[in-house]
Amino acid sequence: MDIPPSLSADAVLPISDRPARGPAERLIIVGASTGGTEALKHLLLPLPATTPAVLIAQHMPEMFTGPFAARLDTLCKMQVKEAEQGEPVKAGCVYIAPGHSHLLLGLSGGRYVCELSRAEPVNRHRPSVDVLFRSAANNAGRNAIGVILTGMGRDGAVGMLEMKRAGAYNFAQDEASCVVFGMPKEAIALGGVDDVAPLDELPGRILAYLRGTLPKAGDGV
């Protein structure tokens, strides 16, 4: 069986050289892989219903993403659902990439929307974290907060650096609390991460950043 090429996010969308032009609404953009289903539950459960919209790319087969979103919806204060093409992105809602498509943060009529793409896998994954992160860099810039969680490989590392260069503030799960430290480690090594913290501290640190009261990270990067 042939191994598919490891394409970059260029296979789906180009990196923009223009300033982000989306509305001034905060967004939380999350990527995860191995161990991510439990990590996402721990990240989302403490978040209040008033939290800005969350978009998630979790490496998962398509038959599981719908039930996963439905299960989280029964547990979380935020509304959790599988993302649909063209739907408006609303505060208090969590949008999980369906397992058959890349999830992108798009713009339509001056509003953020979910966009789905069945373009080729990126870093051998569809959905790809790099694709979601690049779309956030292009369209949200400094209004985005990036979060990279446990996972094998390097998907999301380049996209997180692109988000940082566009003005986003980025968090990574620390090694001790990861099932696999691959994705956060690669993002940190590239210089795209602002704050490294244990999983159980990430929700509080994200909320503190949103309030403007985030203390300096103890771990640093």
Secondary structure, 3 states (H helix, E strand, C coil): CCCCCCCCHHHCCCCCCCCCCCCCCCEEEEEECCCHHHHHHHHHCCCCCCCCCEEEEECCCHHHHHHHHHHHHHHCCCEEEECCCCCECCCCEEEECCCCCEEEEEEECCEEEEEEECCCCECCECCCHHHHHHHHHHHCHHHEEEEECCCCCCCCHHHHHHHHHCCCEEEEECHHHCCCCHHHHHHHHHCCCCEEECHHHHHHHHHHHHHCCCCCCCCCC
